[in-house]
């Protein structure tokens, strides 16, 4: 019996399309899917349809599946994150041998990946946490792939993944070995966090354009098409025009019939948790997650709409399309600046040694946030030997200065008109806080010392010297020392 080059577990849409991608690239693929009571056999159904007369081996038990693979085995899991991954590992483990590799291609929490990698390493099994972005089409035609794990297995796994990944026009694969343990899945988490921000910012621009262009979806679609030919060229901007043009069966715009309740699957939340844990500000992503949560409070929003008279949107007509474009672009710069700041800080925390230029490069095609913009980020990081905030680079400094007047005008006008643009406004607020030489945090620290003796530093004393004041006395109520907060 001819054995397969790789095995794939999980035949939902992403799994099916990755299997087809692998087969098209010349790999023989064994397939296995968890059996579900009273449900059709996914493997047989796939082989009878999309996989007919192709180089697939269908299997119906863990033992049959593992025995159908060449040694050392390479197994790609395309199943739901969380407990199902642990359960599948337990199911497969009795049939695996030292040197075999399990690749988790789902949206797993990087902390789970770290745990699994440690546990399986003790048994001689390699575990690769592999972020995959690109949706159904990307999985079939070439996604952006972010593998992370032991360098010992890199030479076995990376060529396969690079072969099925998207490629830039110069042939560069949108797949690079990210680093050890959970780094690959973490980079995918940050990708998704940035994606949340990108989508929210685009939605806010759409809401302003919808008013400015008086609900003319064709005019707004043309605006997004125009934007997609310039610095905002991206997958998400590109799909917005056809969405706005799509007609329902009655000939009316489908967008007007879609409930304004946005879902989410948790990676935005994970990126915010990591930001807090690493002392990173991820305000655009956070506001984007909160905006989705608020969108689902439909009953309360409808009641609030009745209780509080709507503000006149007339000020929006003072804006130009270019104003909204510049505000979107500047806010996008902030969202990515925050995301890459998080990547750097977590890399330092976990000693992952992430290559930020490589990450920007592999996101340039195949993934949801693919854009022209990422080329500039990759170039910025290639030009410096040490990490530098993107806002300090000449290219992005020039763009922010250019966009700043329109950015401020858009936020101010939206507030006056009572139009919520939390992503755009938070991006501007972060920028102003970031460039502020002296903030108001001195009062916060004084308050903390007043009610909790949490100590504070003084600008006229060496850094690391902390003080406490008896705030009910004056002048002589202060003590100092080398305390740790």
C-alpha positions in Angstrom: 0.0 0.0 0.0 1.3 3.4 -0.9 1.5 5.6 2.2 0.6 9.3 2.4 3.0 12.2 2.8 0.8 13.9 5.4 -2.4 13.3 7.3 -5.2 15.8 7.9 -7.8 15.6 10.6 -11.0 17.7 10.3 -13.1 18.1 7.1 -15.0 21.2 7.7 -14.6 23.8 4.9 -11.1 24.9 5.9 -9.9 21.3 6.3 -11.4 20.3 3.0 -9.7 23.2 1.1 -6.3 22.7 2.8 -6.5 19.0 1.8 -7.2 20.0 -1.8 -4.4 22.5 -1.7 -2.0 19.9 -0.4 -3.1 17.4 -3.1 -2.8 20.0 -5.9 0.8 20.6 -4.8 1.7 17.0 -5.3 1.2 15.5 -1.8 -0.7 12.3 -1.1 -3.0 13.1 1.9 -4.7 10.7 4.4 -8.0 12.0 5.8 -9.7 11.3 9.1 -12.7 13.0 10.7 -14.2 12.4 14.1 -17.3 10.3 13.8 -20.5 11.9 14.9 -23.6 10.0 15.7 -26.4 10.3 13.2 -24.2 12.4 10.8 -22.9 11.4 7.4 -19.4 10.1 7.1 -17.4 13.2 6.1 -14.5 11.3 4.7 -16.6 9.2 2.4 -18.7 12.2 1.3 -15.5 14.2 0.5 -13.9 11.3 -1.5 -17.1 10.9 -3.5 -17.3 14.6 -4.4 -14.5 17.1 -4.1 -11.8 14.5 -3.6 -12.9 12.1 -6.3 -10.1 10.5 -8.4 -7.5 12.5 -6.4 -4.5 11.4 -4.3 -6.4 10.9 -1.0 -6.6 8.0 1.3 -9.7 7.9 3.4 -9.5 6.3 6.9 -12.2 5.6 9.5 -10.2 5.0 12.7 -7.2 6.6 14.4 -5.2 3.4 14.0 -5.9 3.1 10.3 -5.2 6.8 9.8 -1.8 6.7 11.5 -0.7 3.5 9.8 -1.5 5.1 6.4 1.2 7.7 6.9 4.9 7.6 6.0 7.3 7.8 9.0 8.0 10.1 10.6 4.4 11.1 10.5 3.1 14.6 9.8 -0.4 15.2 11.0 -2.3 18.5 10.5 -5.3 19.1 12.8 -8.0 21.4 11.4 -10.5 21.1 14.2 -12.1 23.5 16.7 -9.7 25.0 19.2 -9.9 24.1 22.9 -10.8 20.7 24.3 -11.3 19.1 20.9 -7.6 19.5 20.2 -6.6 17.9 23.5 -9.1 15.1 22.9 -7.7 14.4 19.4 -4.2 14.3 20.7 -5.2 11.8 23.3 -7.0 9.7 20.6 -3.9 9.7 18.3 -1.2 9.4 20.9 -1.3 5.6 21.4 -0.5 5.1 17.7 2.3 7.7 17.4 6.1 7.1 17.6 8.9 9.3 18.7 9.8 11.8 16.0 6.2 12.2 14.7 4.7 15.7 14.5 1.3 17.1 15.2 0.5 20.4 13.6 -2.4 22.4 15.1 -3.8 24.6 12.3 -6.7 26.0 14.3 -7.1 29.3 16.2 -5.7 27.9 19.4 -4.8 30.0 22.5 -1.0 30.3 22.4 -0.9 29.3 26.1 -2.6 26.0 25.3 0.0 25.5 22.5 2.9 26.1 25.0 1.4 23.5 27.3 0.8 20.9 24.6 4.3 21.4 23.1 5.8 20.8 26.5 3.7 17.7 27.2 4.3 16.1 23.9 8.1 16.9 23.8 8.4 14.8 27.0 7.0 11.9 24.9 9.3 12.5 22.0 6.5 13.9 19.8 6.8 17.3 18.1 4.0 19.8 18.3 3.7 22.8 16.0 1.3 25.6 16.7 0.4 26.9 13.3 -1.6 30.0 12.6 -3.4 29.9 9.3 -5.2 33.0 7.8 -7.1 33.5 4.6 -10.5 31.9 5.0 -11.9 29.4 2.7 -10.3 30.8 -0.5 -7.0 31.2 1.2 -7.0 27.7 2.4 -7.6 26.4 -1.2 -5.4 28.8 -3.2 -2.7 29.8 -0.6 -3.1 31.2 2.9 -0.7 33.1 5.1 0.9 30.5 7.4 2.5 31.1 10.8 4.1 28.0 12.2 5.9 27.9 15.6 7.7 25.1 17.4 11.0 23.3 17.9 13.8 24.1 15.4 14.5 20.4 15.3 11.4 19.8 13.1 11.6 23.0 11.1 13.4 21.4 8.1 10.7 18.7 7.9 7.6 20.9 8.2 8.5 24.3 6.8 8.9 23.2 3.1 5.5 21.6 3.0 3.8 24.7 4.6 5.7 27.1 2.3 4.6 25.1 -0.7 0.9 25.5 0.0 1.1 29.1 1.3 0.4 32.2 -0.8 3.4 33.7 -2.6 4.3 37.3 -3.3 4.9 38.4 -6.9 8.6 37.9 -6.4 8.1 34.3 -5.3 8.5 34.8 -1.5 6.2 32.4 0.4 3.8 33.9 2.9 5.0 31.5 5.5 8.0 31.8 7.8 9.1 29.9 10.9 7.9 32.2 13.6 9.8 30.9 16.6 9.4 28.4 19.5 6.4 26.9 21.3 3.3 29.1 21.1 4.8 31.9 19.0 3.0 30.9 15.8 -0.4 30.9 17.4 0.3 34.1 19.2 1.3 35.9 16.0 -2.0 34.7 14.5 -3.8 36.0 17.6 -2.3 39.5 17.0 -3.2 39.2 13.3 -6.8 38.7 14.3 -6.6 41.5 16.9 -5.4 43.9 14.1 -8.1 42.5 11.9 -10.8 43.5 14.5 -9.4 47.0 14.4 -9.2 47.2 10.6 -12.8 46.1 10.2 -14.1 48.5 12.9 -12.2 51.4 11.3 -13.6 50.6 7.9 -17.1 50.2 9.3 -16.8 53.7 10.9 -15.6 55.2 7.6 -18.6 53.5 5.9 -21.0 55.0 8.5 -19.7 58.5 7.8 -19.7 58.0 4.0 -23.3 56.6 4.2 -24.4 59.9 5.7 -22.2 62.1 3.5 -23.3 60.3 0.3 -27.0 60.2 1.5 -27.3 56.4 1.6 -26.1 56.0 -2.0 -24.4 52.6 -1.8 -23.1 52.8 -5.4 -21.4 56.1 -4.6 -19.9 54.6 -1.4 -18.8 51.5 -3.3 -17.1 53.7 -5.9 -15.3 55.5 -3.0 -14.0 52.2 -1.6 -12.9 51.1 -5.1 -11.0 54.3 -5.5 -9.4 53.9 -2.1 -8.3 50.4 -3.0 -6.1 51.8 -5.7 -4.0 53.8 -3.3 -2.4 53.6 0.1 -5.5 51.8 1.6 -5.2 48.9 -1.0 -6.1 45.8 1.0 -8.3 42.7 1.0 -10.8 44.2 3.5 -11.2 47.5 1.5 -11.4 45.4 -1.7 -14.3 43.3 -0.5 -16.3 46.3 0.8 -17.4 47.6 -2.7 -19.0 44.3 -3.8 -20.7 43.9 -0.5 -22.3 47.4 -0.9 -23.3 46.6 -4.4 -24.9 43.2 -3.7 -28.6 43.0 -4.3 -31.1 40.7 -2.6 -33.6 38.7 -4.5 -36.0 41.7 -4.5 -33.4 43.9 -6.1 -32.7 45.9 -2.9 -29.3 46.2 -1.2 -28.6 43.3 1.0 -26.4 45.4 3.3 -29.5 47.3 4.5 -31.2 44.0 5.6 -28.2 42.6 7.6 -28.8 42.9 11.3 -26.2 45.2 12.9 -25.0 42.6 15.5 -21.4 41.6 15.0 -20.1 38.2 16.2 -16.7 37.2 17.4 -14.8 34.1 18.4 -12.4 35.2 21.1 -9.0 36.0 19.5 -9.7 39.7 19.9 -10.2 39.1 23.6 -7.0 37.0 23.8 -4.9 39.8 22.1 -6.3 42.3 24.6 -5.4 40.0 27.5 -1.9 39.6 26.2 -1.6 43.4 25.8 -2.5 43.9 29.4 -0.2 41.2 30.6 2.7 42.7 28.7 2.0 46.4 29.5 1.1 47.2 25.9 -1.7 49.6 24.8 -4.0 47.9 22.3 -6.8 50.5 22.4 -8.0 50.2 18.8 -8.5 46.4 19.1 -10.1 46.8 22.5 -12.6 49.4 21.3 -13.4 47.2 18.3 -14.2 44.3 20.6 -16.3 46.5 22.8 -18.1 47.9 19.8 -19.1 44.4 18.7 -20.3 43.6 22.3 -22.4 46.8 22.3 -23.8 46.0 18.8 -25.5 42.9 20.3 -27.4 44.9 23.0 -30.1 45.6 20.4 -33.1 46.0 22.8 -31.2 48.4 25.0 -29.9 50.4 22.1 -33.4 50.8 20.7 -34.7 52.0 24.1 -31.8 54.4 24.4 -32.6 55.7 20.9 -36.1 56.5 22.0 -35.1 58.1 25.3 -32.3 60.3 24.0 -33.1 62.5 20.9 -30.8 61.9 18.0 -28.3 64.6 17.3 -28.5 66.3 14.0 -26.0 64.6 11.5 -25.8 67.8 9.5 -22.1 68.5 10.6 -21.0 65.4 8.7 -21.7 67.2 5.4 -18.8 69.6 6.4 -16.4 66.6 5.8 -14.9 65.6 2.5 -14.3 62.1 1.3 -10.6 62.9 1.6 -11.0 63.8 5.2 -12.5 60.4 6.0 -9.8 58.7 3.9 -7.1 60.4 5.9 -8.7 59.6 9.2 -9.0 56.0 8.3 -5.4 55.8 7.1 -4.0 57.5 10.2 -6.1 55.3 12.5 -4.9 52.2 10.6 -1.3 53.2 11.2 -2.1 53.4 14.9 -3.8 50.0 15.0 -0.8 48.3 13.3 1.7 50.3 15.5 -0.1 48.9 18.6 -0.2 45.4 17.1 3.5 45.3 16.3 4.3 46.8 19.7 2.5 43.9 21.2 4.4 41.4 19.1 7.7 43.0 20.2 6.8 43.1 23.9 5.6 39.5 24.0 8.6 38.4 22.1 10.8 40.0 24.8 8.7 38.4 27.5 8.9 34.9 26.1 12.3 35.1 24.4 10.7 34.3 21.0 13.0 36.5 19.0 10.3 37.4 16.5 11.3 38.8 13.2 8.9 41.7 12.7 9.9 42.3 9.1 9.2 38.7 8.3 5.8 38.8 10.0 4.8 41.9 8.0 6.0 40.2 4.8 4.0 36.9 5.3 0.9 39.0 6.0 1.2 40.8 2.7 -0.8 38.1 0.8 -3.1 35.2 1.6 -4.5 36.6 4.8 -7.4 38.7 5.8 -5.3 41.8 6.6 -3.2 41.6 3.5 -2.4 45.0 2.2 0.0 47.3 0.4 0.5 49.0 3.7 2.3 46.0 5.1 5.1 46.4 2.6 6.0 49.7 4.2 5.9 48.1 7.7 8.3 45.4 6.5 10.6 48.0 5.0 10.6 50.0 8.2 11.7 47.0 10.3 14.3 46.0 7.7 16.0 49.4 8.0 16.7 49.2 11.7 18.7 46.7 13.7 16.8 47.4 16.9 13.1 47.6 17.5 11.6 51.1 17.0 8.0 52.2 17.2 6.6 52.7 13.8 5.6 56.3 14.5 9.3 57.1 14.9 10.1 56.0 11.3 10.3 58.7 8.6 7.7 57.1 6.4 4.9 56.8 9.0 5.8 60.1 10.6 5.3 61.9 7.3 1.9 60.1 6.8 0.6 61.0 10.3 1.6 64.6 9.9 -0.2 64.7 6.5 -3.4 63.1 7.8 -3.5 64.8 11.2 -5.7 67.8 10.3 -8.4 65.7 8.7 -8.1 63.1 11.4 -8.9 65.7 14.1 -11.7 67.2 12.0 -13.4 63.8 11.4 -13.3 62.9 15.1 -14.5 66.3 16.2 -17.3 66.4 13.6 -18.5 62.9 14.4 -18.7 63.8 18.2 -20.7 66.9 17.4 -23.0 65.0 15.2 -23.4 62.2 17.7 -22.0 59.5 15.5 -20.0 56.8 17.4 -16.6 56.2 15.9 -14.8 54.5 18.9 -12.0 53.0 16.9 -11.0 56.2 15.1 -11.4 58.3 18.2 -9.4 55.9 20.4 -6.6 55.8 17.8 -6.4 59.6 17.9 -6.6 59.7 21.7 -3.8 57.1 21.9 -1.7 59.2 19.5 -2.2 62.3 21.6 -1.3 60.4 24.7 1.7 58.9 23.1 3.2 62.3 22.0 2.3 64.0 25.3 5.5 65.0 27.2 3.7 65.5 30.5 0.5 63.5 31.2 -2.0 63.7 34.0 -0.8 60.5 35.6 1.0 62.4 38.4 -2.4 63.1 39.9 -3.4 59.4 39.7 -0.2 58.4 41.4 -0.7 60.9 44.1 -4.3 59.6 44.7 -2.9 56.1 44.9 -0.4 57.2 47.5 -3.1 59.1 49.4 -5.6 56.2 49.8 -3.3 53.2 49.6 0.3 54.3 50.3 1.3 53.0 46.9 4.3 55.4 46.7 5.3 57.7 43.8 8.5 58.9 42.1 9.6 62.6 41.9 11.0 64.4 38.8 13.6 66.0 41.0 14.9 62.7 42.4 16.8 59.8 40.8 14.6 57.2 39.0 13.9 54.3 41.3 13.6 56.4 44.4 10.0 56.2 45.8 8.2 58.5 48.2 5.2 58.3 50.4 3.4 61.4 51.8 1.2 61.8 54.8 -1.3 63.9 52.8 -3.0 65.3 56.0 0.2 67.1 56.9 2.1 69.8 54.9 5.7 70.1 53.8 7.3 67.6 56.2 5.1 64.6 55.7 7.1 62.9 53.0 9.4 59.9 53.4 11.5 58.3 50.7 13.4 55.1 50.1 14.3 52.5 47.4 10.9 50.8 47.5 9.5 48.5 44.9 5.9 49.1 43.7 
